[in-house]
Amino acid sequence: MRDVIVVGGGIVGLATAYEILRRRPGADLLVVEKEAEVAQHQTGHNSGVIHAGVYYAPGSLKARFCTEGAARTREFCREHSIPFSDTGKLVVATSPIEVTRLEALTERARANGLAVTPLSGADLREREPHVTGLAALHVHATGITDYVSVCRSLASAVSASGGEVRTSTAVTRLDELAGKVTVTVSQNGWETAESARLVIVCAGLQADRLAAMSGLNHGADAFRIVPFRGEYFRLPASRNDLIDTLIYPVPDPDLPFLGVHLTRMIDGGITVGPNAVLGLSREGYRKGSVSLRDLADLTRFPGTWRVAQNHWRTGLSEQHSSLSRRTYLELIRRYCPELTVDDLLPEPAGIRAQAVLRDGTLVHDFLIRRTDRTVHVCNAPSPAATSAFPIAAHVADLAGVAA
């Protein structure tokens, strides 16, 4: 019987395995990942941003973990020669209501202990000549990296510490007994069973289904992962000098999405996105992808309908931007008016695993649930990549793995 099985080869799962082996050298630890390689879903389909923690409610897990996580991420990148860059970020207000929201965001950032500098419209234009707005907030501590490279280095470190990372291995069943958890896995069409004293599940887009296997997703506390497809574009190489910092709009405080932004990537290019369109397939990255199973889960869950009822205007707007590049472009031209539709080149989409409760609440914070011998990370969208190391430490604490 193994000491620990970690389900999920994204950045949170691998960071958790890494943390456990750091605390308990020599532990018999197995990481199982259903894809052929690590970091194939949320971790490998994001903007690569090292977030500073400006948006998150003071005292929340996101606020607590993001700042620490950013420092730990940079430290890990230095140790493993993974490129990163401290670009900074400008949050740009383009309307009077956004100016008011920006003032509230400034106070929240300072409550979270962040160094930020308010800018006037003239200051903004002087700093970023191609960007326009009524006001802006300079967030100094934002950066960028390559989270797929971080995951590959984490997997190598886990293996070097005596752990095993097994890909192409899907979990089909969890059975918790008094002294162990039996994990049934499928590999190459064959089912086998592994047992462990402790199981930690970091399943991202499949988090609700794995939680249900442990009896943690029923009744009044039930949640569903609702996939939101984030569509990106990339600017042509001739535009790579358009911005020096990352450029973000002011987000709607009622939604957990940050809006369509311009992001300098670690490869030197600039991406545009993402929007947030309701997905009909949790892992269908191609436009128009539909999974009958995922669609059935969406339609049967009352929370989905309540989200639609509460946010239908936003949903229609996001769908419109998905169907029309010109409409999408207008989201960017609010703060970067010189871009044209010809500047929007294809870029792979991402899918955000967003937990939604039965009453239609979009879960803003990280959500972690547990049984006696399992810990489930149920909601870990952005900034989970930035926060992966402190999330891992928190999960290890909950699991009783002493530091």
C-alpha positions in Angstrom: 0.0 0.0 0.0 1.3 3.4 -0.9 1.5 6.4 1.4 0.0 9.0 -1.0 -1.7 9.0 -4.3 -2.2 12.4 -6.0 -4.8 12.6 -8.8 -4.0 15.2 -11.4 -0.9 16.2 -13.3 -1.6 19.9 -13.5 0.4 22.5 -11.6 -1.6 22.1 -8.3 -1.4 18.4 -8.3 2.3 18.3 -9.1 3.1 21.1 -6.6 1.3 19.1 -3.9 3.3 16.0 -4.7 6.5 18.0 -4.6 5.5 19.6 -1.2 4.6 16.2 0.3 7.9 14.7 -0.7 9.7 17.8 0.6 8.1 17.3 4.0 8.3 13.5 4.0 11.3 12.3 2.1 11.1 8.7 1.0 7.3 8.6 1.0 5.8 6.1 -1.4 3.9 8.6 -3.6 2.2 8.2 -6.9 0.8 10.9 -9.2 -1.8 9.7 -11.8 -2.7 11.8 -14.8 -5.2 10.8 -17.4 -3.5 12.6 -20.3 -0.4 11.5 -22.0 1.6 14.4 -20.7 1.3 16.7 -17.7 -0.2 20.3 -17.8 -2.6 19.5 -20.7 -5.6 21.5 -19.5 -5.9 24.7 -17.4 -2.2 24.9 -16.7 -1.3 24.6 -20.3 -4.0 26.9 -21.7 -3.6 30.1 -19.8 -1.9 33.5 -20.2 1.2 32.5 -18.3 0.7 35.4 -15.9 2.3 35.5 -12.4 -0.5 37.4 -10.7 0.2 39.9 -7.9 -3.2 39.4 -6.1 -4.8 42.7 -6.8 -8.4 41.5 -7.3 -9.1 39.1 -4.4 -11.1 39.8 -1.3 -8.8 40.5 1.7 -8.6 37.4 3.9 -9.7 35.0 1.1 -7.5 32.0 0.2 -6.8 33.7 -3.2 -5.6 36.8 -1.5 -3.5 34.9 1.1 -1.9 32.5 -1.4 -1.4 34.7 -4.4 1.4 37.0 -3.1 3.2 34.1 -1.5 2.7 32.0 -4.5 4.2 34.6 -6.8 7.4 34.7 -4.8 7.6 30.9 -4.6 7.0 30.7 -8.4 9.8 33.1 -9.1 12.1 31.2 -6.7 11.3 27.8 -8.4 11.9 29.3 -11.8 15.3 30.6 -10.7 16.2 27.3 -9.2 15.3 25.4 -12.3 16.4 27.9 -15.0 12.8 28.5 -16.2 12.4 31.9 -17.9 10.2 34.5 -16.3 9.9 38.3 -16.6 8.6 41.0 -14.2 6.6 43.0 -16.6 4.2 44.8 -14.3 0.5 45.3 -15.2 -1.7 48.3 -16.0 -5.5 48.0 -15.2 -7.1 50.6 -17.4 -10.4 52.4 -16.9 -12.2 53.6 -20.0 -15.5 54.9 -18.6 -16.7 56.8 -15.5 -18.1 53.6 -13.8 -14.8 51.9 -14.4 -12.9 54.8 -12.8 -15.1 54.3 -9.7 -14.4 50.5 -9.8 -10.7 51.2 -10.2 -10.7 53.3 -7.1 -12.2 50.4 -5.2 -9.7 48.0 -6.7 -6.9 50.3 -5.6 -8.1 50.1 -2.0 -8.4 46.3 -2.2 -4.9 46.0 -3.6 -3.5 48.1 -0.8 -5.5 46.1 1.8 -3.7 43.0 0.3 -0.3 44.7 0.9 0.5 45.3 -2.8 2.6 48.2 -4.2 0.4 50.0 -6.7 0.5 53.4 -8.3 -2.6 55.2 -9.6 -2.1 56.9 -13.0 -4.0 59.6 -14.8 -5.0 59.3 -18.4 -2.0 61.4 -19.4 0.3 59.4 -17.2 -1.0 56.2 -18.9 -0.4 57.6 -22.4 3.1 58.6 -21.5 3.9 55.1 -20.1 2.1 53.2 -22.8 1.8 55.4 -26.0 -0.5 52.9 -27.7 -3.0 52.6 -24.8 -5.7 55.1 -23.9 -8.0 55.5 -20.9 -9.3 57.8 -18.3 -7.2 56.4 -15.5 -5.1 53.3 -14.7 -3.5 51.4 -11.9 0.1 50.2 -12.2 0.5 46.9 -10.4 4.2 46.5 -10.0 4.6 42.8 -9.0 2.9 41.1 -12.0 5.0 38.9 -14.2 5.0 36.2 -16.8 6.4 32.7 -17.1 5.8 29.3 -18.8 3.7 27.1 -16.5 4.1 24.1 -18.7 7.9 24.2 -18.1 7.2 24.7 -14.4 5.1 21.5 -14.5 7.7 19.5 -16.3 10.3 20.6 -13.8 8.0 19.7 -10.9 7.3 16.2 -12.4 11.1 15.7 -12.8 11.7 16.8 -9.2 8.9 14.4 -7.9 10.5 11.5 -9.8 14.0 12.5 -8.6 12.7 12.4 -5.0 11.5 8.8 -5.4 7.9 9.6 -6.4 6.2 8.2 -9.5 4.4 10.2 -12.2 2.2 7.9 -14.2 0.4 9.4 -17.3 -2.3 8.0 -19.5 -3.9 6.8 -16.3 -7.5 7.8 -15.5 -9.2 7.3 -12.2 -12.6 5.5 -12.5 -13.5 4.9 -8.8 -12.5 5.9 -5.3 -13.4 3.6 -2.3 -12.5 4.8 1.1 -12.2 2.3 3.9 -11.2 2.6 7.5 -7.5 2.4 6.9 -7.0 3.1 3.2 -8.4 4.4 -0.1 -8.6 2.1 -3.1 -8.1 4.0 -6.3 -9.3 2.1 -9.5 -7.5 3.3 -12.5 -7.8 2.7 -16.2 -4.7 2.5 -18.4 -4.7 1.3 -22.0 -8.1 -0.2 -21.6 -7.2 -2.2 -18.5 -8.5 -1.5 -15.0 -6.2 -2.0 -12.0 -6.4 -0.9 -8.3 -3.9 1.0 -6.2 -4.3 1.6 -2.5 -3.0 4.4 -0.4 -3.3 5.8 3.2 -4.1 9.2 1.7 -5.5 10.4 -1.6 -5.3 14.0 -2.8 -7.4 15.0 -5.8 -6.5 18.0 -8.0 -8.7 17.2 -10.9 -9.5 20.6 -12.4 -12.2 20.2 -15.0 -13.2 16.9 -13.5 -13.1 18.0 -9.9 -16.9 17.6 -9.2 -17.0 14.0 -10.6 -14.0 12.9 -8.5 -15.5 14.6 -5.4 -18.8 12.7 -6.0 -16.8 9.5 -5.9 -15.8 10.4 -2.3 -19.4 11.4 -1.4 -18.5 15.1 -1.3 -20.8 16.4 -3.9 -24.4 15.7 -3.0 -27.4 17.5 -1.5 -27.3 21.1 -0.5 -23.5 21.4 -0.8 -23.5 20.1 -4.4 -21.5 21.9 -7.0 -20.7 21.5 -10.6 -17.8 22.4 -12.7 -19.2 24.7 -15.4 -16.7 25.1 -18.3 -16.1 28.6 -19.6 -14.3 28.7 -22.9 -11.7 31.4 -23.1 -10.8 32.4 -26.6 -7.5 34.0 -27.4 -5.9 35.7 -30.4 -2.2 36.5 -31.0 -1.0 39.7 -32.5 1.3 39.6 -35.5 5.1 39.7 -34.8 5.2 43.2 -36.2 3.1 44.3 -33.1 5.4 42.7 -30.5 6.6 46.1 -29.4 3.0 47.4 -28.9 3.2 47.3 -25.1 5.8 47.1 -22.4 3.5 46.0 -19.6 0.4 43.8 -19.4 -2.8 45.7 -20.2 -6.0 44.7 -18.4 -9.5 46.2 -18.4 -11.3 46.9 -15.1 -13.2 43.7 -14.3 -16.8 43.4 -13.3 -16.7 42.8 -9.5 -19.7 40.5 -9.6 -17.9 38.0 -12.0 -14.7 35.9 -11.4 -13.4 36.8 -14.9 -10.7 39.5 -15.6 -11.8 40.6 -19.1 -10.0 40.6 -22.4 -6.4 41.7 -21.9 -3.2 42.2 -23.8 -0.5 39.9 -22.4 3.2 39.8 -23.3 4.2 36.2 -23.5 7.5 34.7 -22.4 8.2 33.9 -26.1 8.1 37.6 -26.9 4.7 37.6 -28.6 1.5 39.3 -27.4 -1.8 37.5 -26.9 -5.3 38.9 -26.7 -7.9 37.4 -24.4 -9.7 35.6 -23.0 -13.4 36.1 -23.2 -15.6 33.7 -21.2 -18.1 31.7 -23.2 -20.2 28.9 -21.7 -18.6 25.7 -22.9 -20.5 22.6 -24.0 -17.5 20.4 -23.6 -15.1 20.5 -20.6 -12.1 19.5 -22.6 -13.2 20.5 -26.1 -10.8 23.2 -27.1 -12.0 23.5 -30.7 -14.8 25.9 -31.4 -18.2 24.2 -31.5 -17.1 21.2 -29.4 -19.9 19.4 -27.7 -19.8 16.6 -25.2 -23.2 15.0 -24.6 -22.1 13.9 -21.1 -21.0 17.4 -20.2 -24.1 19.0 -21.7 -26.3 16.7 -19.7 -24.5 17.6 -16.5 -25.0 21.3 -17.3 -28.7 21.0 -18.0 -29.5 18.8 -15.1 -27.9 21.1 -12.5 -30.2 23.8 -11.1 -27.2 26.1 -10.5 -26.6 26.3 -14.3 -30.0 27.8 -14.9 -29.6 30.2 -12.0 -26.3 31.5 -13.4 -28.0 31.9 -16.8 -30.9 33.8 -15.2 -28.6 36.1 -13.2 -26.0 36.8 -15.9 -27.9 36.4 -19.2 -26.9 39.8 -20.5 -23.2 39.1 -19.9 -23.6 35.6 -21.5 -25.1 37.1 -24.6 -22.4 39.7 -24.9 -19.7 37.0 -24.5 -21.4 34.8 -27.1 -21.5 37.7 -29.5 -17.8 38.3 -29.1 -17.2 34.7 -29.8 -19.1 34.7 -33.0 -17.7 38.0 -34.4 -14.1 39.0 -34.5 -15.1 42.6 -35.0 -17.2 42.5 -31.8 -14.2 40.9 -29.9 -12.0 43.6 -31.3 -14.1 46.3 -29.8 -13.4 44.9 -26.3 -9.7 45.7 -27.0 -10.1 48.9 -28.9 -11.6 50.5 -25.8 -8.1 50.8 -24.5 -6.0 50.1 -27.6 -7.8 51.8 -30.5 -5.2 51.3 -33.2 -5.7 47.6 -33.5 -7.6 46.2 -36.4 -9.4 43.0 -37.1 -6.4 41.8 -39.3 -4.3 41.9 -36.1 -6.3 39.1 -34.5 -4.4 35.9 -35.5 -5.5 32.4 -34.3 -4.3 31.2 -30.9 -5.4 28.1 -29.0 -8.3 28.5 -26.6 -8.4 27.6 -22.9 -11.2 26.4 -20.6 -11.7 27.6 -17.1 -13.1 25.1 -14.6 -15.6 27.2 -12.7 -17.4 25.7 -9.7 -21.0 26.7 -9.4 -23.2 26.0 -6.4 -26.8 24.8 -6.5 -28.2 28.3 -5.9 -26.2 29.7 -8.9 -23.4 31.2 -6.9 -20.1 31.4 -8.9 -17.5 30.3 -6.4 -14.9 33.1 -6.3 -12.4 31.6 -3.9 -10.5 28.3 -3.9 -12.7 25.5 -2.7 -11.3 22.5 -0.8 -13.2 19.7 0.7 -12.1 16.6 2.6 -13.0 13.2 4.1 -10.9 11.3 6.6 -8.5 10.1 4.0 -9.0 12.3 1.0 -8.6 16.0 0.2 -10.3 17.4 -2.9 -9.3 20.7 -4.5 -12.7 21.5 -6.0 -12.3 25.0 -7.3 -8.9 26.2 -8.4 -9.1 28.6 -11.4 -6.9 31.6 -11.8 -4.7 32.5 -9.9 -4.2 28.8 -9.1 -1.1 28.6 -11.2 0.5 31.5 -9.4 -0.7 30.2 -6.1 0.1 26.5 -6.6 2.9 26.2 -4.0 0.9 27.7 -1.1 -2.2 25.8 -2.2 0.0 22.6 -2.0 1.2 23.5 1.5 -2.3 24.2 2.6 -3.5 20.9 1.2 -0.6 19.0 2.9 -1.6 20.7 6.2 -5.2 19.6 5.8 -4.0 16.1 5.0 -1.9 16.0 8.2 1.4 15.8 6.5 3.7 17.6 8.9 6.0 20.3 7.7 
